[in-house]
Amino acid sequence: MKDVSIATDGILSFTKIKKTDTEEKIDIPQYLMTERSFIDTDEMLNRKLKKLEHYYGLKPTDDLAMIRMIGSY
């Protein structure tokens, strides 16, 4: 089974809210919907959102809802 992700348009609403030490760019939809970091925890989405906020200085400016089903390989 492949991974399947569905998200509201809030996934495109991330805005820089604070200056951080990194100038690195990130593809937010790809990071949240396909990237597998933190896969070993039930808090995967929350941990990714915290990383976006604290490492990149990004937060959504609209409601974000997401469903992600992760297949096993």
C-alpha positions, 0 to 999 in steps of 0.5 A, a space after each residue: 500500500 502506498 501513502 495517501 495524504 489529504 489536507 485542507 488549503 491551510 497547508 499552503 498558508 504558512 508564513 514566516 512569523 519570526 526570524 531564525 538562524 536558518 535561511 534554508 528553504 523547505 517545501 512544506 506540503 511535501 514535508 508534511 504529506 510525504 516525508 517520513 521523519 518522526 514516523 515512529 511516533 503518534 505525534 508525527 504531525 505535531 512534531 513536524 509543526 513544532 520543527 516548522 515553527 522553531 527551526 524555520 519560523 513558519 506557522 499556518 495562518 489558516 486552519 490546517 486539517 490533514 489525514 495521512 495514511 502511511 503504508 508499510 513497505 
